Amino acid sequence: MSAMPESTGTKSAAIWMTTWGIVGVLAGCAPSQESIQKSQGYYQEGVASLTSDRQKAFVSFQKAVQLDPNNKDARYALGHIYAIQGKFPQAEEEFNAAIYIDESFSEAYTYLGQVQANQGRWEDAIKSYRRALANPLYPTPDLARFHLGRALAQTGDLQGAMEVFEDALNVKPPSVPPALTNLELGRVYYKLGYTSRARETLTKVATLDKGGEYGTAAAELLVRMKKQ
């Protein structure tokens, strides 16, 4: 799943409403400056405890949203917890709420796409990833491109998947392990019948991740290719 975004003044720990509901929550009275500051404090408290005590973090993020419904980072964080719990409808609500607050919130679009993909909603996921990539200031576009490539491959658009994976590999520094992106690209080359490209790319993966999960998968596909 995706990573927690970087909030203002605080780098978050690395880790993954219906429209009327959003309007109902966000259209109320604007929170006071004191509430906004307290909300941010609870958000930072949640980030600090996220890896060690997820339930405590969840409560902190809930308090942050109660104090300031427009705290997009807290909503994203709640969506993250719901997502890793497999509570996809709730996660989707929180990511949509975060996007309603900030339409350029690419991290939320990317995570929303992953939630949709986990439910087999590939077309919806593709739209979410593309909206994430519409923001030229998105700091980790290779993440959205990687997931977009997977979604396109699932829908049978192998040419599109190939182009997206190739673009993802051009992002420096990468936020997705290059071995993983190359593995997916090698699989697409193989399915497209680009045998030489597939072999070259998979060999690179086997070298980059020798003995690892991605390297092992690449080596197995290379063996299969030799037998054909």
KAPE-V935253 format. One record per backbone hydrogen bond with DSSP energy under -0.5 kcal/mol. NH is the residue of the N-H (numbers start at 0). CO is the residue of the C=O. If there is no record, write none. Layout:
nh=NH co=CO
nh=NH co=CO
//
This chain:
nh=3 co=12
nh=6 co=4
nh=6 co=9
nh=9 co=6
nh=11 co=9
nh=21 co=16
nh=21 co=17
nh=22 co=18
nh=23 co=19
nh=24 co=20
nh=25 co=21
nh=26 co=22
nh=27 co=24
nh=35 co=31
nh=36 co=32
nh=37 co=33
nh=38 co=34
nh=39 co=35
nh=40 co=36
nh=41 co=37
nh=42 co=38
nh=43 co=39
nh=44 co=40
nh=45 co=41
nh=46 co=42
nh=47 co=43
nh=48 co=44
nh=49 co=45
nh=49 co=46
nh=52 co=48
nh=56 co=52
nh=57 co=53
nh=58 co=54
nh=59 co=55
nh=60 co=56
nh=61 co=57
nh=62 co=58
nh=63 co=59
nh=64 co=60
nh=65 co=61
nh=66 co=62
nh=67 co=63
nh=70 co=67
nh=71 co=69
nh=74 co=70
nh=75 co=71
nh=76 co=72
nh=77 co=73
nh=78 co=74
nh=79 co=75
nh=80 co=76
nh=81 co=77
nh=82 co=78
nh=83 co=79
nh=84 co=80
nh=85 co=82
nh=86 co=81
nh=87 co=85
nh=90 co=86
nh=91 co=87
nh=92 co=88
nh=93 co=89
nh=94 co=90
nh=95 co=91
nh=96 co=92
nh=97 co=93
nh=98 co=94
nh=99 co=95
nh=100 co=96
nh=101 co=97
nh=104 co=101
nh=105 co=103
nh=107 co=104
nh=108 co=104
nh=109 co=105
nh=110 co=106
nh=111 co=107
nh=112 co=108
nh=113 co=109
nh=114 co=110
nh=115 co=111
nh=116 co=112
nh=117 co=113
nh=118 co=114
nh=118 co=115
nh=119 co=116
nh=120 co=115
nh=121 co=119
nh=124 co=120
nh=125 co=121
nh=126 co=122
nh=127 co=123
nh=128 co=124
nh=129 co=125
nh=130 co=126
nh=131 co=127
nh=132 co=128
nh=133 co=129
nh=134 co=131
nh=135 co=133
nh=137 co=134
nh=140 co=137
nh=142 co=139
nh=143 co=139
nh=144 co=140
nh=145 co=141
nh=146 co=142
nh=147 co=143
nh=148 co=144
nh=149 co=145
nh=150 co=146
nh=151 co=147
nh=152 co=148
nh=153 co=149
nh=154 co=150
nh=155 co=152
nh=156 co=151
nh=157 co=155
nh=160 co=156
nh=161 co=157
nh=162 co=158
nh=163 co=159
nh=164 co=160
nh=165 co=161
nh=166 co=162
nh=167 co=163
nh=168 co=164
nh=169 co=166
nh=170 co=167
nh=179 co=176
nh=180 co=176
nh=181 co=177
nh=182 co=178
nh=183 co=179
nh=184 co=180
nh=185 co=181
nh=186 co=182
nh=187 co=183
nh=188 co=184
nh=189 co=185
nh=190 co=186
nh=191 co=187
nh=192 co=188
nh=192 co=189
nh=193 co=188
nh=194 co=192
nh=197 co=193
nh=198 co=194
nh=199 co=195
nh=200 co=196
nh=201 co=197
nh=202 co=198
nh=203 co=199
nh=204 co=200
nh=205 co=201
nh=206 co=202
nh=207 co=203
nh=208 co=204
nh=209 co=206
nh=211 co=208
nh=214 co=208
nh=215 co=211
nh=216 co=212
nh=217 co=213
nh=218 co=214
nh=219 co=215
nh=220 co=216
nh=221 co=217
nh=222 co=218
nh=223 co=219
nh=224 co=220
nh=225 co=221
nh=226 co=222
nh=227 co=223
nh=227 co=224
//
